[in-house]
């Protein structure tokens, strides 16, 4: 991956909906060359998805929580069980006192409580510790630098 690929990634992270002509102009390429570079980045798996950044609060999902999940067994095979809970945005196997870290978005704390109950229904889950976010200073994409 060269500097042009990195610049393309940075531009796409800033605005993934821009035309290839604008994208190419921003990095010093023609529209066709920019399109071809982006296509190759997708083929190599560098660009996994093109998406829209939506304000969760605007969609009624204003409660954000990170939940540490304790277990009595290895949770590496439980990905489908976590993915079956739609309020879970991310799930990570982690090292440390807990086994899994999940990012949850709900409309209310009552709905968060319901998610916690569903987590306990996953085989091997023995406990949870939820941390509710009061304010997010910033979120940033992965840097291509």
C-alpha positions in Angstrom: 0.0 0.0 0.0 1.5 3.3 -1.0 0.9 7.0 -0.1 -1.9 7.3 -2.8 -3.8 4.3 -1.4 -3.5 5.8 2.1 -4.7 9.2 0.8 -7.7 7.5 -0.9 -8.6 5.7 2.3 -8.5 8.9 4.3 -10.7 10.7 1.7 -13.2 7.8 1.7 -13.3 7.8 5.5 -14.0 11.5 5.3 -16.8 11.1 2.7 -17.4 7.7 1.2 -20.1 9.0 -1.1 -18.0 11.4 -3.2 -17.7 10.8 -6.9 -14.6 9.1 -8.2 -13.8 12.4 -10.1 -13.7 14.3 -6.8 -11.8 11.5 -5.1 -9.2 11.3 -7.9 -8.8 15.1 -7.8 -8.2 15.1 -4.1 -5.3 12.6 -4.5 -3.9 13.6 -7.9 -5.5 10.8 -10.0 -8.0 10.6 -12.8 -11.5 9.3 -12.0 -10.8 6.0 -13.7 -7.5 5.5 -11.9 -9.1 6.4 -8.5 -11.9 3.9 -9.2 -9.4 1.2 -10.1 -7.3 1.8 -7.0 -10.5 1.6 -4.8 -11.6 -1.6 -6.5 -8.2 -3.2 -5.8 -8.3 -2.0 -2.1 -11.7 -3.8 -1.8 -10.4 -6.9 -3.5 -7.5 -7.1 -1.1 -9.9 -6.6 1.9 -8.3 -3.3 2.9 -11.7 -1.6 2.4 -14.3 -4.0 4.0 -17.5 -1.9 3.7 -18.7 1.3 2.5 -21.2 2.7 4.9 -23.0 5.8 6.2 -22.2 7.3 9.7 -25.6 7.8 11.3 -26.3 9.7 14.6 -27.7 6.9 16.9 -29.6 9.5 19.0 -31.4 10.7 15.9 -32.7 7.2 15.4 -33.8 6.8 19.0 -30.8 4.8 20.1 -29.3 7.3 22.6 -28.1 4.8 25.3 -24.6 3.5 24.6 -23.1 0.9 26.9 -20.0 -1.2 27.0 -20.6 -4.6 28.7 -17.9 -6.8 30.1 -19.1 -10.4 29.9 -17.7 -13.0 32.4 -17.9 -16.6 31.5 -17.4 -20.1 32.9 -16.2 -21.4 29.6 -14.3 -20.4 26.4 -16.6 -18.0 24.5 -14.8 -18.1 21.2 -17.4 -20.3 19.7 -20.4 -18.1 20.8 -20.1 -15.4 18.1 -23.5 -16.4 16.6 -25.2 -16.1 20.0 -23.9 -12.6 20.5 -24.7 -11.6 16.9 -28.3 -12.8 17.4 -28.9 -9.9 19.8 -29.5 -6.9 17.4 -28.7 -4.2 20.0 -25.1 -5.5 20.1 -23.0 -3.5 17.6 -19.7 -5.1 18.3 -18.5 -8.2 20.3 -14.8 -8.9 21.0 -13.0 -11.8 22.7 -10.7 -10.1 25.2 -7.8 -10.9 27.6 -8.2 -9.9 31.2 -10.8 -10.5 33.9 -13.7 -10.7 31.5 -14.0 -12.9 28.4 -16.0 -10.7 26.0 -16.5 -7.0 25.5 -19.7 -5.9 23.7 -20.9 -2.5 22.5 -24.6 -2.1 23.0 -27.0 0.7 21.7 -30.6 0.9 23.0 -33.3 3.6 23.3 -33.7 3.2 27.1 -31.9 1.8 30.1 -34.9 -0.6 30.4 -34.0 -2.0 27.0 -30.4 -2.2 28.0 -31.5 -4.3 31.0 -33.4 -6.6 28.6 -30.2 -7.0 26.6 -28.3 -8.0 29.7 -30.9 -10.6 30.5 -30.5 -12.1 27.0 -26.7 -12.1 27.5 -27.2 -14.3 30.5 -29.1 -16.8 28.3 -26.0 -17.4 26.3 -24.4 -20.7 27.3 -21.3 -20.1 29.5 -22.1 -16.5 30.4 -21.8 -16.2 34.2 -21.9 -12.4 34.7 -21.9 -8.9 33.2 -20.6 -5.5 34.1 -22.2 -2.7 32.1 -20.7 0.8 31.8 -23.2 3.4 30.4 -21.6 6.2 28.4 -22.7 9.7 29.4 -21.0 11.6 26.6 -18.7 10.7 23.7 -15.9 13.2 23.1 -15.0 11.7 19.7 -14.9 8.6 17.7 -12.3 8.2 14.9 -11.8 5.8 12.1 -8.7 3.7 11.8 -5.8 5.7 10.4 -4.2 4.6 7.2 -0.9 6.2 8.2 
